[in-house]
Amino acid sequence: MKKSEIKKIEIKRLEKKSFKVLILLFSILYSLFSAIYAEININASVDKNTVNFGDSIILQVVVSGDVSNIPKPELPSLTDFNVYSSGTSQNISFVNGQVSSSVTYNFILSPNKPGKFTIGAVSLIVAGKKYSTAPINIEVLPSGSSPSQKQVNLPQTDISSQHNREIFVTAVLDKKRVFVNEAITYTFRFFTARNLYSNPEYRPPNFTGFMVEDLPPQKNYQTIIDGKRYNVIEIKTALFATSPGNYNLGEASLLASVRDFTNDPFGNFFDDDFFKGFFDGGKTVSVKSKPLSVEVLPLPSENKPANFSSAVGSYDIKSSADKSEVEVNNPITLTVTISGFGNVKSILEPKFPNIAGVRKYDTISSVNISKSNYKVSGSKTFNTVIVPLNPGYVIIPEFEFSYFNPSEKEYKRIKSNSIKIKVKPSTGSSSVKLPVASSGINIIEQDIRFIKTNIGKKSDNKTIFLVSNIIFIISVLIFLASFSCNRYNYFISKNYSLIKSRRAFKEFEKSIKNLIKNGVKSEEFYGGIYESLIKYISDKTRMAVSGYTFGEMENILLKKNLNADNIKEIKEILENANFMRFAPSVKGSIDFKAEATKIKETVRNIEKGWRI
């Protein structure tokens, strides 16, 4: 065979190889873009469409699609309901090497009055495309013979000293002596024998030293104390102490606008309810609960298991695999679920046993929280992908988990079931069969017959190589961008409070800007200034300071290295905003834009000198 003919054959083979590379790269690009723009589905449902006033509705919003591209859905305006988040749950599955997921957002809706209402569309925007759910109709029936709340008989121990007051609050703990990480229920109740003009503003006490879980829904009912009927609002919170010691829970407070009959100029003539409702002007009252104390005991060191990782409560453990039979080098998803009552979020991943002959990948965890009957429970699921490397059987040993049971005051050890998986040899062919001919010369002549003599110009081959390289580089860049994005999201999730602290001023600046966009009243403007500055301080200090006295806030700011002059400036802004928003009698035109600019510049200077 001539050298020129051999060269032509080699060039032909090179072209075929380049074409295969092009097909492969296009497939990779298609897969990447398909994953990035995977279709998102969103659905909303309720557990019941008809409910009695005083009861609650569970709203579930399920979003499915690529796990890395699911933002939090936006709820519609629900002014006729009190809305509480009751946690999220996430389901993850691996099918043919692809990750698919769905996230369920749970909300509890507590209606404010009887009637027929519509829950509007829950929306979600992904890659510029808007996804929405269908509206849901709800009917709230009056409870009993009237639309008022049901009557409840309360224990008199926490209210006996308040019986002669028309407005008061109480706070109680279900336990005063607990172990570290054991659940405590804090119950706040607001009693009023007068009608309210607006929703009261609840300010919880300082829960420093505890992990906090709200326990919705808020209860609304009536009770009778010494013959007087009270409307009661009850709010529950679950607390989990993070370390032993004696803790003092400060005062909880509530700000409410109620009817005021004390300045009635007409004496008893207008004591009729009709005239009272017509002539009274209302007043704002602030009531506070008594401080509470709790003793937190350390967990016993005696008989503590070596694998104990701070879980306290009552739990169970289960493990499973998505396949009982698999070929070599194919993935298996192992699922370990720990469920029960307690601080589920604090559960750590159980130690993965050593399994010979498999490759293990990173574990992905998800949490499902339930707050049914005002008790924190739920499950934490750990999904791990393993790949068997050899045929035979893979035995997944038992997973062991230890926890402390506070009611029995002892440590418990529980184990999951073991799993046996059959691994078959791979059915993929490892060699390529070639045809055998009796005469090499005949085969060569047959091959040459199918070779085209017009191979094309050399520049055409260069173009193919150039395009291949460009596509390869684009694929690598997309992979690197995706990897960087995932790492950035991981960093954000692990350093959320730090990010909030660094972005605190930008968020403050944005909220101030929104205040002066449209026409705003004085009380709304200064109320917005007050709330924005409180949020700024909370974000910077990484502590929720809403409801603190300024003395408490000052101690926190000093500990966070803010100098005395800056603290004084913050105090002046807060006091002025508080005065202006609760002083509607103040007249005169106010240049809100100039005032906002002045406050913004003051906070900007504080930001420059604040090093946390």
C-alpha positions as CSV (number, residue, x, y, z in Angstrom):
1,M,0.0,0.0,0.0
2,K,1.3,3.4,-0.9
3,K,2.2,5.9,1.8
4,S,-0.3,8.4,0.4
5,E,-3.1,5.9,0.7
6,I,-2.1,5.0,4.3
7,K,-2.1,8.7,5.2
8,K,-5.6,9.1,3.7
9,I,-6.8,6.2,5.8
10,E,-5.3,7.7,9.0
11,I,-6.9,11.1,8.2
12,K,-10.2,9.4,7.7
13,R,-9.9,7.6,11.1
14,L,-9.0,11.0,12.7
15,E,-12.1,12.6,11.2
16,K,-14.3,9.8,12.6
17,K,-12.6,10.2,16.1
18,S,-13.1,13.9,16.0
19,F,-16.7,13.5,15.1
20,K,-17.2,11.1,18.0
21,V,-15.6,13.6,20.4
22,L,-18.0,16.3,19.0
23,I,-21.0,14.1,19.7
24,L,-19.8,13.3,23.2
25,L,-19.2,17.0,24.1
26,F,-22.5,18.1,22.7
27,S,-24.1,15.4,24.9
28,I,-22.3,16.7,27.9
29,L,-23.4,20.3,27.1
30,Y,-27.0,19.1,26.6
31,S,-27.0,17.3,29.9
32,L,-25.5,20.3,31.7
33,F,-28.0,22.8,30.3
34,S,-30.9,20.3,30.9
35,A,-29.9,20.1,34.6
36,I,-29.5,23.9,34.9
37,Y,-32.9,24.6,33.4
38,A,-34.7,21.5,34.7
39,E,-38.4,22.0,34.9
40,I,-39.8,23.2,38.2
41,N,-43.2,22.1,39.5
42,I,-45.1,23.7,42.3
43,N,-48.3,22.6,44.0
44,A,-50.3,23.8,47.0
45,S,-52.8,22.0,49.1
46,V,-54.6,22.2,52.4
47,D,-55.7,19.5,54.9
48,K,-59.3,20.8,54.9
49,N,-61.3,23.5,53.0
50,T,-63.9,24.0,55.8
51,V,-62.8,24.7,59.4
52,N,-64.4,26.1,62.6
53,F,-63.2,29.4,63.8
54,G,-60.5,28.8,66.5
55,D,-59.1,25.8,64.6
56,S,-56.2,25.9,62.1
57,I,-55.5,24.8,58.5
58,I,-52.3,23.2,57.3
59,L,-51.0,24.5,54.0
60,Q,-48.5,22.4,52.1
61,V,-46.4,23.8,49.2
62,V,-44.5,21.2,47.3
63,V,-41.7,22.3,44.9
64,S,-39.9,19.7,42.8
65,G,-37.0,20.0,40.4
66,D,-33.3,20.3,40.6
67,V,-32.3,20.4,44.3
68,S,-29.7,23.1,43.7
69,N,-32.1,25.4,41.9
70,I,-35.1,25.5,44.2
71,P,-35.7,28.9,45.8
72,K,-38.2,29.5,48.6
73,P,-41.8,30.1,47.3
74,E,-43.5,33.4,47.9
75,L,-46.8,33.3,49.8
76,P,-49.7,35.6,48.7
77,S,-51.1,38.2,51.0
78,L,-53.0,36.4,53.8
79,T,-54.4,39.3,55.9
80,D,-57.3,37.2,57.1
81,F,-55.0,34.6,58.7
82,N,-52.2,34.4,61.2
83,V,-49.4,32.5,59.3
84,Y,-46.8,30.3,61.0
85,S,-44.1,28.2,59.4
86,S,-43.9,24.7,60.7
87,G,-40.8,23.6,59.0
88,T,-39.7,21.9,55.7
89,S,-39.0,18.4,54.5
90,Q,-36.9,17.3,51.6
91,N,-37.0,14.2,49.5
92,I,-33.9,13.3,47.4
93,S,-33.6,10.4,44.9
94,F,-30.8,9.2,42.7
95,V,-32.0,7.6,39.4
96,N,-29.5,6.7,36.7
97,G,-26.9,9.0,38.3
98,Q,-29.3,12.0,38.2
99,V,-30.4,13.8,41.3
100,S,-34.0,14.7,41.6
101,S,-35.7,16.3,44.6
102,S,-38.8,17.8,46.1
103,V,-39.1,20.2,49.0
104,T,-42.3,20.5,51.1
105,Y,-42.9,23.8,52.9
106,N,-45.5,23.5,55.7
107,F,-47.5,26.4,57.0
108,I,-50.2,26.7,59.6
109,L,-53.0,29.2,59.0
110,S,-55.1,30.4,61.9
111,P,-58.1,32.4,60.7
112,N,-58.8,35.8,62.3
113,K,-62.6,35.7,61.7
114,P,-65.4,33.5,60.2
115,G,-66.2,33.9,56.5
116,K,-65.3,32.7,53.0
117,F,-61.7,33.4,51.9
118,T,-59.4,32.6,49.1
119,I,-55.7,31.6,49.4
120,G,-54.1,33.2,46.4
121,A,-51.5,31.7,44.1
122,V,-48.2,30.8,45.7
123,S,-45.5,31.8,43.2
124,L,-41.9,31.0,42.4
125,I,-39.5,32.6,39.9
126,V,-36.7,30.4,38.5
127,A,-34.4,31.6,35.7
128,G,-36.9,34.4,34.8
129,K,-39.8,32.1,34.5
130,K,-42.7,32.4,37.0
131,Y,-44.5,29.3,38.4
132,S,-47.8,29.6,40.3
133,T,-50.3,27.4,42.1
134,A,-54.0,27.4,41.7
135,P,-56.0,29.5,44.3
136,I,-57.6,27.6,47.2
137,N,-61.0,28.4,48.6
138,I,-61.5,28.2,52.4
139,E,-64.7,28.6,54.5
140,V,-64.3,29.4,58.2
141,L,-67.5,28.6,60.1
142,P,-68.5,30.3,63.4
143,S,-67.6,28.2,66.5
144,G,-70.7,27.2,68.4
145,S,-73.5,29.7,68.5
146,S,-71.4,32.8,68.0
147,P,-68.2,33.6,66.0
148,S,-66.2,34.0,69.2
149,Q,-63.6,31.6,70.3
150,K,-64.3,28.5,72.4
151,Q,-64.2,28.7,76.2
152,V,-61.4,27.1,78.1
153,N,-61.0,26.5,81.8
154,L,-57.5,27.4,82.8
155,P,-55.6,26.5,86.0
156,Q,-55.7,29.5,88.4
157,T,-52.2,29.1,89.7
158,D,-50.6,31.6,87.3
159,I,-53.5,34.1,87.2
160,S,-54.8,34.4,90.7
161,S,-52.9,37.6,91.4
162,Q,-54.2,39.2,88.3
163,H,-58.0,38.7,88.8
164,N,-58.8,42.3,89.5
165,R,-57.2,43.6,86.2
166,E,-58.9,43.9,82.8
167,I,-55.7,43.4,80.8
168,F,-52.8,41.3,81.9
169,V,-50.3,38.6,80.7
170,T,-48.8,35.5,82.2
171,A,-45.9,33.3,81.3
172,V,-45.2,29.7,82.5
173,L,-42.8,26.9,81.9
174,D,-43.9,23.2,81.9
175,K,-40.7,22.2,83.6
176,K,-38.3,24.1,85.9
177,R,-35.6,21.5,86.0
178,V,-34.4,19.9,82.8
179,F,-31.3,18.3,81.2
180,V,-29.2,19.9,78.5
181,N,-31.1,19.7,75.1
182,E,-34.3,18.5,76.8
183,A,-37.5,20.2,75.5
184,I,-39.1,22.9,77.6
185,T,-42.5,24.5,76.7
186,Y,-42.8,28.3,77.4
187,T,-46.4,29.4,77.3
188,F,-47.3,33.1,77.1
189,R,-51.0,34.2,77.6
190,F,-52.6,37.5,77.0
191,F,-55.9,38.2,78.9
192,T,-58.2,41.1,78.0
193,A,-61.7,41.9,79.1
194,R,-61.8,44.8,76.5
195,N,-62.0,44.7,72.7
196,L,-58.8,45.3,70.8
197,Y,-58.4,47.8,68.0
198,S,-55.5,46.0,66.3
199,N,-53.4,42.9,66.5
200,P,-51.2,43.1,69.6
201,E,-47.4,43.1,69.3
202,Y,-45.7,40.3,71.2
203,R,-42.1,40.7,72.4
204,P,-40.7,37.4,73.8
205,P,-38.1,37.4,76.5
206,N,-34.4,37.0,76.0
207,F,-33.9,33.3,75.3
208,T,-30.0,33.5,75.3
209,G,-28.6,30.0,75.9
210,F,-31.4,28.2,74.3
211,M,-32.3,26.9,70.8
212,V,-35.8,28.2,70.0
213,E,-38.6,26.6,68.0
214,D,-42.0,28.4,67.7
215,L,-45.0,26.1,68.3
216,P,-47.9,27.3,66.1
217,P,-50.7,27.9,65.8
218,Q,-51.5,30.7,68.2
219,K,-54.6,29.8,70.3
220,N,-57.5,32.2,70.6
221,Y,-60.3,31.4,73.1
222,Q,-62.3,32.7,76.1
223,T,-62.2,31.9,79.8
224,I,-64.0,33.1,82.9
225,I,-62.1,34.3,85.9
226,D,-64.0,35.3,89.1
227,G,-67.2,35.7,86.9
228,K,-65.4,38.0,84.4
229,R,-65.1,36.8,80.8
230,Y,-61.7,37.3,79.1
231,N,-60.5,36.8,75.6
232,V,-57.2,34.9,75.7
233,I,-54.3,34.7,73.2
234,E,-51.9,31.9,73.9
235,I,-48.5,31.5,72.3
236,K,-46.2,28.6,72.9
237,T,-42.4,28.2,72.3
238,A,-40.2,25.2,72.6
239,L,-36.7,25.7,74.2
240,F,-33.7,23.5,74.2
241,A,-30.8,24.5,76.6
242,T,-27.4,24.3,75.0
243,S,-25.4,24.1,78.2
244,P,-25.9,23.4,82.0
245,G,-26.5,26.2,84.5
246,N,-29.2,28.4,86.1
247,Y,-31.0,30.5,83.6
248,N,-33.3,33.5,84.1
249,L,-35.8,34.2,81.4
250,G,-36.7,37.9,81.5
251,E,-40.0,39.6,81.1
252,A,-42.1,39.0,78.0
253,S,-44.1,42.0,76.9
254,L,-47.1,42.8,74.8
255,L,-48.2,46.1,73.2
256,A,-51.9,46.5,72.4
257,S,-54.4,49.1,71.4
258,V,-57.6,48.8,73.5
259,R,-60.8,50.7,74.2
260,D,-60.5,53.4,76.8
261,F,-63.5,54.5,78.9
262,T,-61.6,56.3,81.6
263,N,-62.0,59.8,80.1
264,D,-65.7,59.5,79.5
265,P,-67.1,63.1,79.9
266,F,-70.7,61.9,80.0
267,G,-70.5,59.8,83.2
268,N,-72.7,56.8,83.5
269,F,-75.2,58.1,80.9
270,F,-73.3,56.6,78.1
271,D,-72.2,53.3,79.8
272,D,-74.2,51.4,77.3
273,D,-72.0,49.3,75.0
274,F,-73.3,51.1,71.9
275,F,-72.2,54.5,73.2
276,K,-68.9,53.1,74.5
277,G,-68.0,51.7,71.1
278,F,-69.0,54.9,69.4
279,F,-67.3,57.5,71.6
280,D,-64.1,55.9,73.0
281,G,-60.8,56.8,71.4
282,G,-58.7,53.9,72.4
283,K,-55.3,53.8,74.0
284,T,-52.0,51.9,73.7
285,V,-51.1,49.7,76.7
286,S,-48.0,47.7,77.5
287,V,-48.1,44.7,79.8
288,K,-45.3,42.5,81.0
289,S,-45.0,39.0,82.5
290,K,-43.0,38.0,85.5
291,P,-39.4,36.7,84.9
292,L,-38.9,33.0,85.1
293,S,-36.0,30.8,86.1
294,V,-35.0,27.3,85.0
295,E,-32.2,24.9,86.2
296,V,-30.4,23.0,83.4
297,L,-28.6,19.9,84.5
298,P,-25.6,18.4,82.7
299,L,-26.1,15.0,81.1
300,P,-24.7,12.2,83.3
301,S,-21.2,11.0,82.5
302,E,-22.0,7.5,83.9
303,N,-22.7,4.9,81.2
304,K,-22.4,7.4,78.4
305,P,-21.9,5.6,75.1
306,A,-18.8,6.3,73.1
307,N,-20.9,7.3,70.0
308,F,-23.2,9.6,71.9
309,S,-23.6,13.0,70.1
310,S,-25.9,15.1,72.4
311,A,-29.3,13.8,71.2
312,V,-31.9,14.0,74.0
313,G,-35.5,12.7,73.7
314,S,-37.0,9.5,72.4
315,Y,-35.9,8.2,68.9
316,D,-36.0,5.3,66.5
317,I,-33.6,4.4,63.6
318,K,-34.2,2.7,60.3
319,S,-32.0,2.0,57.3
320,S,-32.8,0.9,53.7
321,A,-31.3,0.7,50.2
322,D,-33.0,1.6,46.9
323,K,-31.8,-1.6,45.3
324,S,-31.4,-5.2,46.5
325,E,-29.5,-6.3,43.3
326,V,-27.1,-4.2,41.2
327,E,-24.3,-4.6,38.7
328,V,-20.7,-3.7,39.5
329,N,-19.9,0.0,39.3
330,N,-23.6,1.0,39.6
331,P,-24.7,3.3,42.4
332,I,-26.8,2.3,45.5
333,T,-28.5,4.9,47.7
334,L,-28.4,4.1,51.4
335,T,-31.0,5.9,53.5
336,V,-30.7,6.1,57.3
337,T,-33.7,7.8,59.1
338,I,-33.7,8.8,62.7
339,S,-37.1,9.9,64.0
340,G,-38.8,10.7,67.2
341,F,-39.5,13.5,69.8
342,G,-36.8,16.0,70.6
343,N,-34.5,18.5,69.0
344,V,-34.4,16.8,65.7
345,K,-32.3,19.5,64.0
346,S,-29.4,18.8,66.4
347,I,-29.1,15.1,65.4
348,L,-25.7,14.4,63.9
349,E,-24.9,11.9,61.2
350,P,-24.4,8.4,62.6
351,K,-21.0,6.9,62.0
352,F,-20.8,5.1,58.6
353,P,-19.5,1.6,59.0
354,N,-16.5,0.4,57.1
355,I,-17.6,-1.6,54.0
356,A,-14.9,-3.4,52.0
357,G,-15.1,-3.3,48.2
358,V,-17.3,-0.2,47.9
359,R,-16.6,3.5,47.0
360,K,-18.5,5.9,49.3
361,Y,-19.6,9.5,48.4
362,D,-20.7,12.4,50.5
363,T,-23.8,12.1,52.6
364,I,-26.8,14.5,52.0
365,S,-29.1,15.1,54.9
366,S,-32.7,16.5,55.1
367,V,-34.9,17.4,58.1
368,N,-38.7,17.0,58.5
369,I,-40.0,18.9,61.5
370,S,-43.5,18.3,63.0
371,K,-45.1,20.4,65.8
372,S,-48.3,18.6,66.2
373,N,-50.0,19.0,69.6
374,Y,-47.3,21.6,70.4
375,K,-44.5,19.0,70.7
376,V,-41.4,19.1,68.6
377,S,-40.9,15.9,66.7
378,G,-39.9,14.7,63.2
379,S,-37.1,12.9,61.4
380,K,-33.7,13.5,60.0
381,T,-32.7,11.5,56.9
382,F,-29.2,10.8,55.7
383,N,-28.7,9.7,52.1
384,T,-25.4,8.2,51.0
385,V,-24.4,6.9,47.6
386,I,-22.1,3.9,47.5
387,V,-20.7,2.1,44.4
388,P,-19.7,-1.6,44.6
389,L,-16.4,-2.4,42.9
390,N,-16.5,-6.2,42.9
391,P,-19.1,-8.9,42.2
392,G,-20.5,-10.9,45.0
393,Y,-22.5,-9.7,48.1
394,V,-22.2,-6.4,49.9
395,I,-23.3,-6.5,53.6
396,I,-24.3,-3.1,55.0
397,P,-23.8,-3.5,58.8
398,E,-26.2,-2.1,61.4
399,F,-26.1,1.7,62.0
400,E,-25.9,2.5,65.7
401,F,-27.3,5.6,67.4
402,S,-27.3,6.7,71.0
403,Y,-29.5,9.2,72.8
404,F,-30.4,10.2,76.4
405,N,-34.0,9.7,77.5
406,P,-34.8,12.4,80.1
407,S,-38.0,10.7,81.4
408,E,-36.1,7.5,82.2
409,K,-32.8,9.4,83.0
410,E,-30.7,6.9,81.1
411,Y,-28.8,6.5,77.8
412,K,-30.4,4.3,75.1
413,R,-28.6,2.5,72.3
414,I,-30.6,1.6,69.2
415,K,-29.6,-0.1,65.9
416,S,-30.9,-0.3,62.4
417,N,-31.3,-3.5,60.4
418,S,-28.4,-4.8,58.3
419,I,-28.8,-4.9,54.5
420,K,-27.6,-7.5,52.1
421,I,-27.1,-6.5,48.4
422,K,-26.3,-8.9,45.6
423,V,-23.6,-7.5,43.1
424,K,-23.6,-9.0,39.7
425,P,-20.8,-8.8,37.1
426,S,-21.1,-6.0,34.6
427,T,-22.9,-6.9,31.4
428,G,-21.0,-4.3,29.4
429,S,-18.5,-5.7,26.8
430,S,-14.9,-5.0,27.5
431,S,-13.5,-6.0,24.1
432,V,-14.4,-5.3,20.5
433,K,-14.6,-8.2,18.0
434,L,-12.9,-7.6,14.7
435,P,-13.7,-9.5,11.4
436,V,-11.2,-12.1,10.3
437,A,-10.4,-12.5,6.6
438,S,-8.4,-15.2,4.8
439,S,-6.5,-12.8,2.6
440,G,-5.0,-9.6,3.9
441,I,-4.6,-8.2,0.4
442,N,-8.3,-8.7,-0.5
443,I,-9.3,-6.9,2.7
444,I,-7.1,-3.9,1.9
445,E,-8.5,-3.6,-1.7
446,Q,-12.0,-3.7,-0.2
447,D,-11.2,-1.0,2.3
448,I,-9.6,1.2,-0.4
449,R,-12.7,0.9,-2.6
450,F,-14.7,2.8,0.1
451,I,-12.2,5.6,0.7
452,K,-13.1,8.9,-0.9
453,T,-10.3,10.4,-3.0
454,N,-11.5,14.0,-2.1
455,I,-10.3,14.2,1.5
456,G,-10.8,18.0,1.6
457,K,-8.4,20.8,2.4
458,K,-6.1,20.8,5.4
459,S,-7.8,23.9,6.7
460,D,-11.1,22.0,7.0
461,N,-9.5,19.5,9.4
462,K,-8.1,22.4,11.5
463,T,-11.6,23.9,11.7
464,I,-12.9,20.6,13.1
465,F,-10.1,20.5,15.7
466,L,-10.7,24.1,16.6
467,V,-14.5,23.7,17.1
468,S,-13.8,20.5,19.2
469,N,-11.4,22.4,21.4
470,I,-13.8,25.4,21.8
471,I,-16.7,23.1,22.9
472,F,-14.4,21.2,25.2
473,I,-13.3,24.5,26.8
474,I,-16.9,25.6,27.2
475,S,-17.8,22.3,28.9
476,V,-14.9,22.7,31.3
477,L,-15.9,26.3,32.1
478,I,-19.5,25.3,32.7
479,F,-18.4,22.5,35.0
480,L,-16.1,24.9,36.9
481,A,-18.9,27.5,37.2
482,S,-21.3,24.9,38.5
483,F,-18.8,23.7,41.0
484,S,-18.0,27.2,42.2
485,C,-21.7,28.0,42.5
486,N,-22.2,24.9,44.6
487,R,-19.3,25.7,46.8
488,Y,-20.5,29.3,47.2
489,N,-24.0,28.1,48.2
490,Y,-22.4,25.7,50.7
491,F,-20.3,28.6,52.2
492,I,-23.5,30.7,52.5
493,S,-25.4,27.9,54.2
494,K,-22.6,27.3,56.7
495,N,-21.9,31.1,57.3
496,Y,-25.4,32.5,57.1
497,S,-25.1,34.7,60.1
498,L,-21.7,36.0,59.0
499,I,-23.1,36.9,55.6
500,K,-26.1,38.6,57.2
501,S,-23.7,40.7,59.3
502,R,-21.7,41.8,56.3
503,R,-24.8,42.7,54.3
504,A,-26.5,44.4,57.3
505,F,-25.9,48.0,56.1
506,K,-26.9,47.3,52.5
507,E,-30.2,45.8,53.7
508,F,-30.7,48.8,56.0
509,E,-30.0,51.2,53.1
510,K,-32.5,49.3,50.9
511,S,-35.2,49.4,53.5
512,I,-34.7,53.1,54.1
513,K,-34.9,53.7,50.4
514,N,-38.2,51.9,50.1
515,L,-39.6,54.0,52.9
516,I,-39.5,57.2,50.8
517,K,-40.5,55.8,47.5
518,N,-44.2,56.5,47.9
519,G,-46.2,58.9,50.1
520,V,-45.8,57.8,53.7
521,K,-47.3,58.9,57.0
522,S,-45.2,60.1,59.8
523,E,-45.9,57.1,62.1
524,E,-45.3,54.7,59.2
525,F,-42.0,56.4,58.3
526,Y,-40.6,56.5,61.9
527,G,-41.9,53.0,62.6
528,G,-40.0,51.8,59.5
529,I,-36.9,53.6,60.7
530,Y,-37.1,52.0,64.1
531,E,-37.7,48.4,62.7
532,S,-34.9,48.8,60.1
533,L,-32.4,49.9,62.7
534,I,-33.4,47.1,65.1
535,K,-32.9,44.6,62.2
536,Y,-29.5,46.2,61.3
537,I,-28.3,45.8,64.9
538,S,-29.7,42.2,65.1
539,D,-27.9,41.3,61.8
540,K,-24.6,42.9,62.9
541,T,-24.5,41.4,66.4
542,R,-26.0,38.1,65.1
543,M,-28.5,38.3,68.0
544,A,-32.3,39.0,67.9
545,V,-32.5,42.2,69.9
546,S,-36.1,43.0,69.2
547,G,-37.9,43.4,72.5
548,Y,-34.7,44.2,74.5
549,T,-34.5,47.3,76.6
550,F,-31.9,49.8,75.4
551,G,-29.9,49.0,78.6
552,E,-29.7,45.4,77.5
553,M,-29.0,46.4,73.9
554,E,-26.2,48.7,75.1
555,N,-24.4,45.9,76.9
556,I,-24.6,43.8,73.7
557,L,-23.2,46.6,71.5
558,L,-20.4,47.2,74.0
559,K,-19.5,43.5,73.9
560,K,-19.5,43.7,70.1
561,N,-16.8,46.5,70.1
562,L,-19.0,49.5,69.2
563,N,-17.7,52.7,70.8
564,A,-19.8,54.8,73.2
565,D,-20.3,57.7,70.8
566,N,-21.9,55.4,68.2
567,I,-24.1,53.7,70.8
568,K,-25.3,57.2,71.8
569,E,-26.2,58.0,68.2
570,I,-28.1,54.7,67.8
571,K,-30.0,55.5,71.1
572,E,-31.0,59.0,69.8
573,I,-32.3,57.6,66.5
574,L,-34.3,54.9,68.3
575,E,-35.7,57.2,70.9
576,N,-36.7,59.9,68.3
577,A,-38.3,57.3,66.0
578,N,-40.2,55.8,68.9
579,F,-41.4,59.2,70.0
580,M,-42.5,60.3,66.5
581,R,-44.3,57.1,65.6
582,F,-46.3,57.1,68.9
583,A,-47.0,60.9,68.9
584,P,-49.6,61.5,66.1
585,S,-50.3,64.9,67.6
586,V,-47.0,66.2,66.3
587,K,-47.8,68.6,63.5
588,G,-45.7,70.3,60.8
589,S,-44.2,69.2,57.5
590,I,-41.3,66.8,57.7
591,D,-38.8,66.3,54.9
592,F,-38.7,62.5,55.0
593,K,-36.1,62.3,52.3
594,A,-33.7,64.6,54.1
595,E,-34.4,62.9,57.4
596,A,-33.8,59.4,55.8
597,T,-30.5,60.7,54.3
598,K,-29.3,62.0,57.6
599,I,-30.1,58.7,59.4
600,K,-28.5,56.7,56.6
601,E,-25.3,58.7,56.7
602,T,-25.1,58.3,60.5
603,V,-25.4,54.6,60.3
604,R,-22.9,54.5,57.4
605,N,-20.3,56.2,59.6
606,I,-21.1,53.7,62.4
607,E,-20.7,50.9,59.9
608,K,-17.2,52.2,58.8
609,G,-15.9,52.2,62.4
610,W,-17.6,49.0,63.6
611,R,-15.3,46.0,63.5
612,I,-16.9,42.8,64.8
